[in-house]
């Protein structure tokens, strides 16, 4: 239950930060938002790692699947951040 609570809290924060990243107009604001996003992602990765370690002995499929899905969702957020940065860089070059 503790793992789930922390994951939910950090996921909500990450979503809020990502929404702010989309609205930020300045380079410094984007940098701050990216740093915050990285912090939230690091927290989630840590918790997913802890869940995976705790599940090694029991090997509960539901938890294994949750960890896998968590990493896949983080990957999607990471790709979105990369695309956002790429779009911003193209816009600045014009």
C-alpha positions in Angstrom: 0.0 0.0 0.0 2.9 2.4 0.8 4.4 1.8 -2.7 1.1 2.5 -4.4 0.5 5.7 -2.4 3.9 7.1 -3.3 3.5 6.1 -6.9 0.1 7.7 -7.2 1.3 10.9 -5.5 4.4 11.2 -7.7 2.5 10.3 -10.9 0.0 13.1 -10.2 2.9 15.6 -9.6 4.6 14.4 -12.8 1.4 15.0 -14.8 1.1 18.5 -13.3 4.7 19.3 -14.1 4.2 18.0 -17.7 1.2 20.2 -18.2 3.2 23.2 -17.0 6.0 22.3 -19.4 3.5 22.5 -22.2 2.5 26.0 -21.2 5.9 27.5 -20.3 7.0 30.2 -22.7 10.6 30.9 -21.4 13.7 28.9 -21.8 14.4 29.2 -18.0 10.9 28.1 -17.1 11.2 25.1 -19.4 14.5 24.2 -17.7 13.0 24.4 -14.3 10.0 22.3 -15.4 12.4 19.7 -17.0 14.4 19.5 -13.8 11.2 19.0 -11.7 10.0 16.4 -14.2 13.3 14.5 -13.9 13.0 14.6 -10.1 9.5 13.1 -10.2 10.6 10.5 -12.7 13.5 9.5 -10.5 11.2 9.1 -7.5 8.9 6.9 -9.5 11.8 4.8 -10.9 13.1 4.3 -7.3 9.7 3.1 -6.1 9.2 0.8 -9.1 12.7 -0.6 -8.4 11.8 -1.1 -4.7 8.5 -2.9 -5.7 10.4 -5.1 -8.1 13.0 -6.0 -5.4 10.3 -6.7 -2.8 8.4 -8.9 -5.3 11.5 -11.1 -6.2 10.7 -13.8 -3.6 6.9 -13.9 -4.1 6.9 -13.2 -7.8 3.4 -12.0 -7.8 2.4 -11.5 -11.5 0.2 -8.5 -10.8 3.1 -6.6 -9.2 5.4 -7.7 -12.0 2.9 -6.4 -14.5 2.5 -3.1 -12.6 6.2 -2.5 -12.5 6.5 -3.2 -16.3 3.6 -0.9 -17.1 5.1 1.8 -14.9 8.3 1.7 -16.8 6.4 1.8 -20.1 4.5 4.8 -19.0 7.7 6.6 -17.9 9.1 5.8 -21.3 6.1 7.5 -23.0 6.5 10.6 -20.8 10.2 10.7 -21.6 9.5 10.5 -25.4 6.9 13.3 -25.0 9.5 15.5 -23.2 12.0 14.8 -26.0 9.5 15.8 -28.6 8.6 18.9 -26.7 12.2 20.0 -26.5 12.7 19.2 -30.2 9.7 21.3 -31.1 10.9 24.2 -29.0 14.4 24.1 -30.5 12.9 24.1 -34.0 10.7 27.0 -33.1 13.7 29.0 -31.8 15.8 28.3 -34.9 13.1 29.9 -37.1 
